[in-house]
Amino acid sequence: MVAALRAAGCVFAEDEAALLRQAARDHDELAELVGQRVSGLPLEQVLGWAEFCGLRISVAPGVFVPRRRTEFLAEQTIARTTPGSVVVELCCGAGAVSAAVLAACPQAAVHAADVDPAAVACAAANLPGATHVAQGDLYAPLPHRLRGRVEVLVANAPYVPTGEVGLMPPEARLHEPAVALDGGLDGLAVQRRVAAEAPRWLAPGGTVLIETSRRQAPLTADLLATAGLVPWVLHCADRDATVVTATADS
């Protein structure tokens, strides 16, 4: 099994084999799981979960898999969340960031939204403590009563430029939805819309956090500044993770 996984390009074949053994109820199911992994299906989709901030986040085939780098986004969001905070996660995918926030601060009022129905189904399962999980385009499915009341707005919007999606690992470009990867011609198409609408939803002194790449961070910051917010860039070298955060006037 380890040899088959290694031949398929799985760098951590021994670790993956151990996880697959734990997941399988019998030899036949183990063979099926190994076959799925060898065929290129992401390990997390084979297992049905991804580890994120010490949590098991349920994921289904065809759903964006939470990345380790995004734990930095979750940590920065948690640092700005207090009991009773209204937190909104856009482009929530399986709801990993919201789940981490709720685990750290169960009293937060968390709302999550994504345009992909499969992702929303996973998020609903992962966020039993959330106030609201909805399908729709960015802010569209959010309750209107949240306008001007959101203390923390977080988004891991797709930021890969269209021309670079084809360069992504096969696990991503073949098994995750394009809507979760493709950020448009410059990679900023969705971020641009998130930033433009953010001031209408943020409470006075509220904060928006957007994951981006180190290369694109100055451009993401410019989008938030153009929207009238005060941005700054945060970077985690260990995870090669970059977050641009910005605040509204108090």
C-alpha positions as CSV (number, residue, x, y, z in Angstrom):
1,M,0.0,0.0,0.0
2,V,2.8,2.4,0.9
3,A,4.6,1.6,-2.3
4,A,1.4,2.2,-4.4
5,L,0.9,5.6,-2.6
6,R,4.5,6.6,-3.1
7,A,4.4,5.6,-6.8
8,A,1.3,7.8,-7.2
9,G,3.3,10.8,-5.9
10,C,2.2,10.9,-2.3
11,V,5.1,12.4,-0.4
12,F,4.0,11.3,3.0
13,A,2.9,7.8,1.9
14,E,3.5,6.1,5.3
15,D,1.4,8.7,7.2
16,E,-1.4,8.5,4.6
17,A,-1.4,4.7,4.7
18,A,-1.9,4.9,8.5
19,L,-4.8,7.3,8.1
20,L,-6.4,5.2,5.4
21,R,-6.1,2.1,7.6
22,Q,-7.8,3.9,10.5
23,A,-10.7,5.0,8.2
24,A,-11.4,1.6,6.6
25,R,-13.7,-0.9,8.2
26,D,-12.3,-3.9,6.4
27,H,-9.8,-4.9,3.7
28,D,-12.1,-4.3,0.8
29,E,-12.9,-0.7,1.9
30,L,-9.2,-0.1,2.5
31,A,-8.5,-1.2,-1.1
32,E,-11.2,1.1,-2.3
33,L,-9.9,4.1,-0.3
34,V,-6.3,3.5,-1.5
35,G,-7.6,3.2,-5.1
36,Q,-9.3,6.6,-4.8
37,R,-6.2,8.2,-3.4
38,V,-3.9,6.7,-6.0
39,S,-6.3,8.0,-8.7
40,G,-5.6,11.5,-7.5
41,L,-8.5,12.3,-5.1
42,P,-7.2,14.5,-2.3
43,L,-6.6,12.6,0.9
44,E,-9.0,14.8,2.8
45,Q,-11.8,14.0,0.4
46,V,-11.0,10.3,0.6
47,L,-11.1,10.4,4.4
48,G,-14.1,12.7,4.5
49,W,-12.3,15.2,6.8
50,A,-9.4,17.7,7.0
51,E,-7.5,18.7,10.1
52,F,-7.7,22.4,10.8
53,C,-6.7,24.2,14.0
54,G,-7.0,20.9,15.8
55,L,-10.5,20.2,14.5
56,R,-11.8,17.6,12.1
57,I,-13.6,19.5,9.4
58,S,-15.9,17.4,7.2
59,V,-15.3,17.7,3.5
60,A,-17.0,15.9,0.6
61,P,-15.7,15.1,-2.9
62,G,-15.7,18.2,-5.0
63,V,-15.5,20.6,-2.0
64,F,-12.5,22.9,-1.4
65,V,-10.1,21.4,1.1
66,P,-9.1,23.8,3.9
67,R,-5.4,24.6,3.7
68,R,-2.9,24.7,6.6
69,R,-1.9,28.2,5.6
70,T,-5.5,29.3,6.3
71,E,-5.0,28.5,10.0
72,F,-3.2,31.9,10.1
73,L,-6.4,33.6,8.9
74,A,-8.4,31.7,11.5
75,E,-6.0,32.7,14.3
76,Q,-6.1,36.3,13.3
77,T,-9.9,36.2,13.2
78,I,-10.1,34.6,16.6
79,A,-7.8,37.2,18.1
80,R,-10.3,39.9,17.0
81,T,-13.4,38.0,18.2
82,T,-14.9,38.5,21.7
83,P,-18.1,37.0,23.3
84,G,-21.1,38.3,21.5
85,S,-19.1,39.5,18.4
86,V,-21.0,39.3,15.1
87,V,-18.6,37.4,12.8
88,V,-19.3,36.9,9.1
89,E,-17.3,34.4,6.9
90,L,-17.7,34.9,3.2
91,C,-16.5,32.2,0.7
92,C,-16.7,29.9,3.7
93,G,-16.2,26.6,1.9
94,A,-16.6,23.9,4.4
95,G,-16.7,26.5,7.2
96,A,-13.2,25.7,8.6
97,V,-12.5,29.3,9.8
98,S,-15.9,29.7,11.3
99,A,-15.6,26.3,13.1
100,A,-12.3,27.4,14.6
101,V,-13.8,30.7,15.7
102,L,-16.8,28.9,17.4
103,A,-14.4,26.5,19.1
104,A,-12.4,29.4,20.6
105,C,-15.4,31.7,21.3
106,P,-18.7,29.8,21.4
107,Q,-20.6,33.0,22.3
108,A,-19.8,34.6,19.0
109,A,-22.7,35.2,16.6
110,V,-21.2,33.5,13.5
111,H,-22.7,33.8,10.0
112,A,-21.2,31.9,7.0
113,A,-22.0,32.0,3.3
114,D,-20.7,30.4,0.1
115,V,-21.9,30.3,-3.5
116,D,-21.3,26.5,-3.8
117,P,-24.2,24.4,-2.5
118,A,-21.9,21.4,-1.8
119,A,-19.6,23.5,0.3
120,V,-22.6,25.0,2.2
121,A,-23.9,21.5,3.0
122,C,-20.5,20.7,4.5
123,A,-20.4,24.0,6.4
124,A,-23.8,23.4,7.8
125,A,-22.6,20.1,9.2
126,N,-19.4,21.6,10.6
127,L,-21.2,24.6,12.2
128,P,-24.0,23.4,14.3
129,G,-23.3,26.4,16.6
130,A,-23.5,29.0,13.8
131,T,-26.3,31.6,13.8
132,H,-26.7,31.4,10.0
133,V,-25.2,29.3,7.2
134,A,-26.5,30.2,3.7
135,Q,-25.9,29.7,0.0
136,G,-25.4,32.7,-2.2
137,D,-23.1,35.2,-3.8
138,L,-20.9,37.0,-1.2
139,Y,-23.2,39.3,0.9
140,A,-26.4,38.5,-0.9
141,P,-27.6,35.7,1.4
142,L,-26.8,37.6,4.6
143,P,-29.7,39.0,6.7
144,H,-30.1,42.7,6.0
145,R,-30.2,43.3,9.8
146,L,-26.4,42.7,9.8
147,R,-25.7,45.8,7.8
148,G,-23.5,48.1,9.9
149,R,-23.3,45.5,12.7
150,V,-20.5,43.1,11.6
151,E,-17.5,43.3,14.0
152,V,-15.4,40.8,12.2
153,L,-15.6,40.1,8.4
154,V,-13.4,37.3,7.1
155,A,-13.0,35.9,3.6
156,N,-10.7,33.4,2.0
157,A,-11.9,34.4,-1.5
158,P,-10.3,32.7,-4.5
159,Y,-7.1,34.6,-5.4
160,V,-5.4,32.5,-8.1
161,P,-5.2,34.4,-11.4
162,T,-7.1,32.5,-14.1
163,G,-4.0,31.9,-16.1
164,E,-2.3,30.2,-13.2
165,V,-5.1,27.8,-12.2
166,G,-3.7,25.3,-14.7
167,L,-0.4,25.3,-12.8
168,M,-2.0,24.2,-9.5
169,P,-1.5,20.6,-8.3
170,P,-3.9,18.1,-9.9
171,E,-5.5,17.5,-6.5
172,A,-6.8,21.1,-6.5
173,R,-7.5,21.8,-10.2
174,L,-9.1,18.5,-11.0
175,H,-11.0,17.8,-7.7
176,E,-11.9,21.2,-6.3
177,P,-14.5,23.6,-7.8
178,A,-13.1,26.3,-10.1
179,V,-15.2,28.8,-8.3
180,A,-13.1,28.2,-5.2
181,L,-9.8,28.6,-7.0
182,D,-10.2,31.1,-9.9
183,G,-9.8,34.7,-8.8
184,G,-10.2,36.2,-12.3
185,L,-7.7,37.7,-14.6
186,D,-5.6,39.3,-11.9
187,G,-6.7,37.1,-9.0
188,L,-8.5,40.0,-7.4
189,A,-11.9,39.8,-8.9
190,V,-13.7,38.4,-5.9
191,Q,-11.6,40.3,-3.4
192,R,-12.5,43.5,-5.2
193,R,-16.1,42.9,-4.6
194,V,-15.6,41.9,-0.9
195,A,-13.7,45.1,-0.3
196,A,-16.1,47.4,-2.1
197,E,-19.1,46.2,0.0
198,A,-17.3,45.8,3.3
199,P,-17.9,49.3,4.7
200,R,-21.7,48.9,4.3
201,W,-21.6,45.8,6.6
202,L,-18.9,46.6,9.1
203,A,-19.8,48.1,12.5
204,P,-17.8,51.2,13.5
205,G,-14.3,50.0,14.3
206,G,-15.1,46.7,12.7
207,T,-12.4,44.6,11.0
208,V,-12.1,42.8,7.7
209,L,-9.5,40.1,7.1
210,I,-8.7,38.6,3.6
211,E,-6.3,35.8,2.9
212,T,-4.1,36.6,-0.2
213,S,-0.7,35.8,-1.5
214,R,2.4,37.7,-0.5
215,R,2.8,38.9,-4.1
216,Q,-0.8,40.2,-4.2
217,A,-0.9,41.6,-0.7
218,P,-0.1,45.3,-1.7
219,L,-2.9,45.1,-4.3
220,T,-5.4,43.6,-1.8
221,A,-4.4,46.4,0.7
222,D,-5.1,49.0,-2.0
223,L,-8.6,47.6,-2.6
224,L,-9.4,48.0,1.1
225,A,-7.9,51.5,1.2
226,T,-9.9,52.5,-1.8
227,A,-13.0,51.3,0.1
228,G,-12.2,53.8,2.8
229,L,-10.6,51.3,5.3
230,V,-7.2,51.4,6.9
231,P,-5.3,48.3,5.8
232,W,-2.1,46.5,7.0
233,V,-0.4,43.3,5.9
234,L,0.3,40.3,8.2
235,H,2.5,37.4,7.2
236,C,3.3,34.0,8.8
237,A,6.6,32.7,7.4
238,D,6.2,29.2,8.9
239,R,3.0,28.6,6.8
240,D,3.8,31.0,4.0
241,A,0.5,32.6,4.8
242,T,-0.5,36.2,4.2
243,V,-3.5,38.1,5.5
244,V,-4.5,41.7,4.8
245,T,-6.6,43.2,7.5
246,A,-8.3,46.6,7.6
247,T,-10.5,48.5,10.1
248,A,-13.4,50.9,9.7
249,D,-13.5,54.2,11.4
250,S,-14.9,54.1,14.9
